[in-house]
Amino acid sequence: MNSNKVSHFQELSTSAVALVVIQLFRMLFGGYLIGLDQFYYNDFESAVSVLMIYGLIGLLTALFLIGKKKIGLLGLIALSIILLIMQSVYIAVYISQTTPDPSWHSPFAIWWATLSNFFFPLLTLGFAMKVYREN
């Protein structure tokens, strides 16, 4: 065993741990949405889109954990802002339809999923900005 090689582990703050736990719950929720899109709605394209979004969340969280904190945090902040804007626009366009398009998923049919799509990005924004200020 080489004693010259010293491992440097950086302890995560409580905000950083909370951020990682939130991302884990987001990925579990994303897996549920993928299954819902694929099996309940039979919508393969939507399932692949959700897989890409939550895969990107996992990648950015992994970057944060392996030490590339600035890239991971800024990516999570940017992605959360984009997802909040996209969800808001989707709901506004869905409500403003004069004749509902049957190919669109109703954001109100599964209201808890719609709330979670706002709740998780807001929590991510809050904790990611707090961790970014700490470092």
RALIN-V643207 format. One record per residue. RES is the residue in one letter. PSI is psi in radians with two decimals (* if undefined). Layout:
res=RES psi=PSI
res=RES psi=PSI
//
This chain:
res=M psi=2.29
res=N psi=2.04
res=S psi=-0.20
res=N psi=-0.45
res=K psi=1.99
res=V psi=2.27
res=S psi=2.39
res=H psi=1.92
res=F psi=2.34
res=Q psi=2.22
res=E psi=2.40
res=L psi=2.48
res=S psi=2.98
res=T psi=-0.58
res=S psi=-0.67
res=A psi=-0.70
res=V psi=-0.75
res=A psi=-0.69
res=L psi=-0.78
res=V psi=-0.73
res=V psi=-0.70
res=I psi=-0.72
res=Q psi=-0.63
res=L psi=-0.76
res=F psi=-0.64
res=R psi=-0.73
res=M psi=-0.63
res=L psi=-0.76
res=F psi=-0.70
res=G psi=-0.68
res=G psi=-0.67
res=Y psi=-0.73
res=L psi=-0.64
res=I psi=-0.81
res=G psi=-0.69
res=L psi=-0.80
res=D psi=-0.73
res=Q psi=-0.81
res=F psi=-0.63
res=Y psi=-0.81
res=Y psi=-0.22
res=N psi=0.82
res=D psi=1.59
res=F psi=-0.70
res=E psi=-0.72
res=S psi=-0.69
res=A psi=-0.70
res=V psi=-0.66
res=S psi=-0.78
res=V psi=-0.68
res=L psi=-0.73
res=M psi=-0.75
res=I psi=-0.85
res=Y psi=-0.45
res=G psi=-0.68
res=L psi=-0.67
res=I psi=-0.77
res=G psi=-0.70
res=L psi=-0.79
res=L psi=-0.64
res=T psi=-0.69
res=A psi=-0.71
res=L psi=-0.73
res=F psi=-0.75
res=L psi=-0.54
res=I psi=0.02
res=G psi=-0.20
res=K psi=1.14
res=K psi=-0.73
res=K psi=-0.79
res=I psi=-0.80
res=G psi=-0.79
res=L psi=-0.81
res=L psi=-0.63
res=G psi=-0.75
res=L psi=-0.69
res=I psi=-0.84
res=A psi=-0.78
res=L psi=-0.67
res=S psi=-0.72
res=I psi=-0.78
res=I psi=-0.76
res=L psi=-0.65
res=L psi=-0.76
res=I psi=-0.81
res=M psi=-0.72
res=Q psi=-0.70
res=S psi=-0.76
res=V psi=-0.73
res=Y psi=-0.79
res=I psi=-0.75
res=A psi=-0.76
res=V psi=-0.68
res=Y psi=-0.73
res=I psi=-0.62
res=S psi=0.00
res=Q psi=2.38
res=T psi=-0.69
res=T psi=2.06
res=P psi=2.35
res=D psi=2.09
res=P psi=-0.28
res=S psi=-0.22
res=W psi=2.51
res=H psi=2.31
res=S psi=2.15
res=P psi=-0.21
res=F psi=-0.22
res=A psi=-0.70
res=I psi=1.35
res=W psi=-0.58
res=W psi=-0.56
res=A psi=-0.67
res=T psi=-0.76
res=L psi=-0.67
res=S psi=-0.56
res=N psi=-0.28
res=F psi=-0.68
res=F psi=-0.88
res=F psi=-0.80
res=P psi=-0.61
res=L psi=-0.75
res=L psi=-0.72
res=T psi=-0.78
res=L psi=-0.82
res=G psi=-0.88
res=F psi=-0.64
res=A psi=-0.69
res=M psi=-0.66
res=K psi=-0.76
res=V psi=-0.67
res=Y psi=-0.69
res=R psi=-0.53
res=E psi=-0.55
res=N psi=*
//
